[in-house]
Amino acid sequence: MSRQWVTGYRSYELGAFDEQSPKVKIIKRALREQLSNLIDNGCDWIITGAQLGTEQWVVEIAAELKKEFPGQFQIAVMLPFTEFGSQWNETNQLKLQQTLARADFSTTVSNRPYHSPQQLKNYQQFMLTHTDGAFLLYDTENEGKAHYDVTAIQRFQEHHPYTCQFLDFDDLQEVANQYEAEINSEFEE
């Protein structure tokens, strides 16, 4: 059994707000390729949170991949505390509800609303101890909030066998180049 924690940049950290923008399409295409590889290599649980950006895109893509990989994996969305996202605007709260609806399983790590940064550390510890590895949309040269997860993963790896893979900006550029080449070849035909 292989359980992968998947996380990464928030949408605002990438300046990616329009779901139809080329930037978001490239990111989703790259995530789709990586998730397919994880599933092909035996991942049977994709476990993530519900932050806007990488985590919600992962759930959306994983739900689509269930058609290609029927019965091969499940999706879990873990929230760090109750009332997660309650301060978001109506549009983003709707996205959160859609994300939770796509999951096979979802729950909160803490049974209380946010009251302390310790809840976020407890969430990280939960994710580390309930997964076999992590996959992040993250570039170590461009820190974002996922930097805290990377640091926690590195500390955990000092005492536990735990894999960690990154999809970085160079990888995204390669996918963008592939995408551009495909579009150009379609116009040449």
C-alpha positions in Angstrom: 0.0 0.0 0.0 1.3 3.5 -0.9 -0.1 6.6 0.5 1.1 10.0 -0.9 0.7 13.4 0.7 0.3 15.9 -2.2 0.5 19.6 -1.6 2.2 22.7 -2.9 1.7 26.3 -3.8 -1.5 28.2 -3.1 -3.1 29.8 -6.1 -2.3 33.3 -4.9 1.4 32.4 -4.6 1.4 31.5 -8.3 -0.8 34.4 -9.4 -3.1 31.7 -10.8 -6.7 32.8 -10.2 -8.4 32.1 -13.6 -9.0 28.4 -14.1 -9.0 28.9 -17.9 -5.6 30.7 -18.0 -2.7 29.0 -19.8 -0.8 29.0 -16.6 -3.4 27.0 -14.7 -3.8 24.6 -17.7 -0.1 23.9 -17.7 0.0 23.4 -14.0 -2.9 21.0 -14.1 -1.4 19.1 -17.1 1.8 18.7 -15.2 0.0 17.6 -12.0 -2.0 15.1 -14.1 1.1 13.5 -15.5 2.7 13.2 -12.0 -0.5 11.8 -10.4 -0.8 9.3 -13.2 2.9 8.2 -12.5 2.2 7.9 -8.8 -0.9 5.7 -9.5 1.0 3.6 -12.0 3.7 3.0 -9.4 1.2 1.7 -6.8 -0.2 4.7 -5.0 -3.6 3.7 -3.7 -4.3 6.8 -1.6 -3.8 10.4 -2.6 -4.0 12.4 0.6 -4.1 16.2 0.5 -5.7 19.2 2.1 -8.1 21.7 0.6 -6.1 24.9 0.2 -6.9 26.9 -2.9 -4.4 26.0 -5.6 -2.4 22.8 -5.7 -4.5 20.9 -3.2 -7.8 21.6 -4.8 -6.4 21.0 -8.3 -5.0 17.7 -7.2 -8.5 16.5 -5.9 -10.1 17.7 -9.2 -7.5 15.9 -11.3 -7.5 12.8 -9.2 -11.3 12.6 -9.4 -11.0 12.7 -13.2 -8.2 10.0 -13.2 -10.6 7.6 -11.4 -12.1 7.1 -14.9 -8.7 6.0 -16.2 -7.7 4.0 -13.1 -11.0 2.6 -11.8 -10.7 1.0 -8.4 -7.0 1.6 -8.2 -6.8 4.5 -5.7 -8.8 6.7 -3.4 -8.7 10.4 -2.5 -8.6 11.7 1.1 -9.0 15.4 2.0 -7.7 16.2 5.5 -8.5 19.5 7.0 -6.3 20.9 9.8 -9.2 22.2 11.9 -13.0 22.5 11.9 -14.5 25.5 10.2 -11.6 25.5 7.7 -12.3 28.0 4.9 -15.2 29.6 6.7 -13.6 33.0 6.3 -13.3 32.6 2.5 -15.6 34.4 0.1 -18.6 32.6 -1.3 -17.0 31.5 -4.5 -14.0 29.9 -2.7 -16.3 28.2 -0.1 -18.2 26.7 -3.1 -14.8 25.4 -4.4 -14.1 23.9 -1.0 -17.5 22.1 -0.9 -16.8 20.7 -4.5 -13.4 19.5 -3.4 -14.8 17.7 -0.3 -17.5 16.2 -2.5 -14.9 14.7 -4.8 -13.1 13.0 -2.0 -13.7 9.4 -1.0 -12.9 10.4 2.6 -12.5 13.7 4.4 -12.3 14.7 8.0 -10.5 17.2 10.3 -7.3 16.5 12.2 -8.4 18.9 15.0 -11.9 18.9 16.3 -11.7 22.6 17.2 -11.8 25.7 15.1 -8.5 27.4 14.5 -7.0 28.7 17.7 -3.2 28.0 17.5 -0.4 27.5 15.1 0.2 24.2 16.9 -2.9 22.9 15.0 -1.0 23.3 11.7 2.1 21.5 13.1 -0.2 18.7 14.3 -1.7 18.6 10.8 1.8 18.2 9.3 2.7 15.5 11.8 -0.6 13.7 11.0 0.1 13.8 7.3 3.7 12.6 7.7 2.8 9.7 10.0 -0.2 8.6 7.8 1.6 8.7 4.4 4.6 6.9 2.9 5.9 9.9 0.9 5.1 13.3 -0.3 4.8 15.0 -3.7 4.9 18.8 -3.9 4.3 21.4 -6.6 7.2 23.4 -5.2 10.4 25.0 -6.3 13.0 25.3 -3.5 14.3 28.6 -5.1 10.8 30.2 -4.8 9.5 29.7 -1.2 5.9 29.8 -0.4 3.8 28.5 2.5 4.6 24.9 1.5 8.2 25.7 2.7 6.9 24.8 6.2 5.8 21.4 4.9 9.2 20.9 3.2 11.0 21.7 6.4 8.8 19.3 8.4 9.3 16.6 5.7 13.1 17.0 5.9 13.1 16.8 9.7 10.9 13.7 9.5 13.2 12.1 6.9 16.1 12.3 9.4 14.5 9.5 11.4 12.1 7.8 9.0 12.2 6.3 5.5 10.1 8.8 3.6 10.2 9.8 0.0 9.7 13.4 -1.3 9.4 14.4 -4.9 9.0 17.9 -6.3 7.4 19.3 -9.4 9.4 22.5 -9.8 9.3 25.5 -12.2 11.7 23.8 -14.6 9.4 20.9 -14.9 6.5 23.2 -15.5 8.5 24.9 -18.3 9.1 21.5 -19.9 5.3 20.8 -19.9 4.6 24.3 -21.3 7.1 23.7 -24.1 5.5 20.3 -24.9 2.1 22.0 -24.9 3.3 24.8 -27.2 4.8 22.3 -29.6 1.5 20.3 -29.7 -0.5 23.5 -30.4 2.0 24.5 -33.1 1.9 21.1 -34.8 -2.0 21.3 -34.8 -1.9 24.6 -36.6 0.6 23.3 -39.2 -1.6 20.4 -40.1 
